[in-house]
Amino acid sequence: MFKHILANAGNINWMAIFALITFFLLFVISAIAIFGKSKSYINKMSHLPLEDNFNNTEI
């Protein structure tokens, strides 16, 4: 079935270009999201799993 679809698709270079553009855009968006965070936010999140000062009132 897939052979039939790809045989009739003709020139499928646009699929490779679309995949490359999609990957590049996701990479750029994630890099902007990561490097756009403030230093204080990153420090707060990095120490969060190590803190023991949480309320455990449900137990």
GIBEL-V9624 format. One record per residue. N is the residue number from 1. RES is the residue in one letter. PHI is phi in whole degrees, 0 to 359 (999 if undefined). BURIAL is 1 if it has 9 or more other C-alpha atoms within 8 Angstrom, else 0. D_FIRST is the distance of its C-alpha to the first C-alpha in whole Angstrom. Layout:
n: <N N>
res: <RES RES>
phi: <PHI PHI>
burial: <BURIAL BURIAL>
d_first: <D_FIRST D_FIRST>
This chain:
n: <1 2 3 4 5 6 7 8 9 10 11 12 13 14 15 16 17 18 19 20 21 22 23 24 25 26 27 28 29 30 31 32 33 34 35 36 37 38 39 40 41 42 43 44 45 46 47 48 49 50 51 52 53 54 55 56 57 58 59>
res: <M F K H I L A N A G N I N W M A I F A L I T F F L L F V I S A I A I F G K S K S Y I N K M S H L P L E D N F N N T E I>
phi: <999 291 298 295 294 289 292 270 282 79 279 257 296 294 293 293 294 297 295 296 296 298 299 297 295 295 296 294 296 292 295 295 295 287 283 275 285 283 296 293 295 294 295 297 290 287 267 300 292 269 280 250 264 242 277 243 278 280 271>
burial: <0 0 0 0 0 1 0 0 0 0 0 0 0 0 0 0 0 0 0 0 0 0 0 0 0 0 0 0 0 0 0 0 0 0 0 0 0 0 0 0 0 1 0 0 0 0 0 0 0 0 0 0 0 0 0 0 0 0 0>
d_first: <0 4 5 5 6 9 10 11 13 15 18 16 20 20 18 20 23 22 22 25 27 26 27 30 31 31 33 35 36 36 39 41 40 42 44 45 47 50 52 54 51 49 52 52 49 49 52 51 50 53 55 57 58 56 57 56 58 55 56>
